[in-house]
Amino acid sequence: MQQTTTISSITFTEVFSIKDGAIYQSDSEGCWYIDFAGKLARFDYRNLLKLKKAVYQIDIEDKLLNNGPSADVEIIFICACDHCYVLSLLQIIKLKELLQGSFVMLELNHIIFDRLHRIAS
Amino acid sequence: MKDIIRIKCLLSSDVETLINQQIKKEAHSSAIYLSMASWCNRHGYDFSSDYFFKQAEEERAHQLKFYKYILDMGGTAISPEVTNIKIEYNSFREVFEEALDQEINITQSIKSIAARCTKEQDYITLEFLNWFFREQREEEYKARRALELFDVIGEEGTGKWQIDKHVGQIAYNSEA
């Protein structure tokens, strides 16, 4: 969790990673960078929550069982955000896994922060 | 690693979602009261119509209170869509029965937010909700008293006219 990477003068801390992608946090910018589906995209607090909501709302089971002619592609477009994802079903599952893991880590970070710095001091 | 989520917003996403749902319920409730005011007015129950207009305004005020709270705490308040508002009622009594039902639903819903806050140790939101609990005491009291008028006065003869006249006079004065 505390693995730090520097890419072109911005310091990232890895929040969570899977084989196909990772989420990094930038403390100085107060935002997150998502490395997924071949691009590195910057998300601020509100957009990250919107992305989480958009991805969590996709009914993966329904898509798996759906035999209709439509392609298994989901377009994740977030209002007031520069990025848009066009993902296959497998990618959606992976992105969801990545986000779930990241939010658990952020929650854990919150608990640790509380215990070590806020409550203890 | 900084705790950015906590820096940006005091509310957890679960509590924020619950309060946003509550905003929708208050908006819905306000719209229903307006509809009741319309029905009463159309059927000649002027005092009841005024009573429901006031209730609609109160619910709207509650909605805004929740709305501003989310914004003040750094969250995202969502302006709700209000649909499925009943236009017709079968009887004068049914209007008041539904009004009480409405208030009970609101109370229960605020209780469930408080339960979540207790679980998360979100004492700040819990303290904020206290005002609503006091308010719901009054709202439920008024709705229950109004419905009781139907049994106390009775609907026969000039009963409905009497009930309508008394509805506007119901007040909750408890100091407790």
Interface residues (C-beta under 8 A of the other chain):
Chain A: M1 Q2 T13 V15 Q25 D27 G30 C31 W32 Y45 R46 L49 L106 N109 H110 F113
Chain B: M1 K2 D3 I4 I5 R6 I7 K8 C9 S13 T76
